[in-house]
């Protein structure tokens, strides 16, 4: 399974038009296997990237992922 594509699908289901290239592998494993910055959505949503990540974290769940967490302005 391509997990980056699965992440994009989850975010699109929440109304976020996101490019798979935004999904990265964090340099430190303590931040998880994948990371997605929320900076590009802040202006449109009129929220801080941190708040967007927190809001999404509470909405997202998928059995393909052990956990989905927000770390500052990143969804990991």
C-alpha positions in Angstrom: 0.0 0.0 0.0 1.2 3.5 -0.8 0.7 5.3 2.5 1.3 8.7 1.1 -1.7 8.2 -1.3 -3.8 7.0 1.6 -3.0 10.1 3.6 -3.9 12.3 0.7 -7.2 10.5 0.4 -8.0 10.9 4.1 -7.2 14.7 3.9 -9.3 15.1 0.7 -12.2 13.4 2.5 -11.9 16.3 5.0 -12.0 18.9 2.3 -8.2 19.5 1.9 -6.9 19.6 -1.6 -3.3 18.4 -1.0 -0.5 17.3 -3.3 1.2 14.0 -2.4 4.6 15.9 -2.5 3.7 17.7 0.7 3.7 14.4 2.6 7.3 13.9 3.8 9.3 11.5 6.0 10.3 13.4 9.2 14.1 13.5 9.9 13.4 12.2 13.4 11.4 9.0 13.9 9.9 10.3 17.1 7.6 12.4 14.9 6.3 9.3 13.1 6.6 7.8 9.7 5.0 10.6 7.7 4.4 14.3 8.2 2.3 16.9 6.5 2.7 20.7 7.1 -0.5 22.7 7.5 1.0 26.1 6.6 -0.5 26.3 3.1 -4.0 26.0 4.5 -3.7 28.7 7.2 -4.6 31.8 5.1 -7.6 30.2 3.4 -9.0 28.8 6.7 -8.1 31.8 8.8 -6.6 29.6 11.4 -3.1 28.9 12.6 -1.4 25.9 11.2 -1.2 24.4 14.7 -5.0 24.7 15.1 -5.6 23.1 11.7 -3.4 20.2 12.6 -5.2 19.7 15.9 -8.6 19.9 14.3 -7.7 17.4 11.7 -6.1 15.1 14.2 -9.4 14.9 16.1 -11.3 14.1 12.8 -9.0 11.6 11.3 -8.8 7.9 12.0 -7.9 5.0 9.8 -7.1 1.4 10.6 -4.1 1.5 8.3 -2.3 3.9 10.7 -1.3 3.2 14.3 -2.0 6.8 15.3 -2.4 10.2 13.8 -1.1 13.1 15.9 -0.5 16.8 15.6 2.9 18.2 16.4 2.8 21.9 16.2 1.9 22.9 12.6 2.4 19.3 11.3 0.1 16.4 11.1 2.1 13.2 11.7 
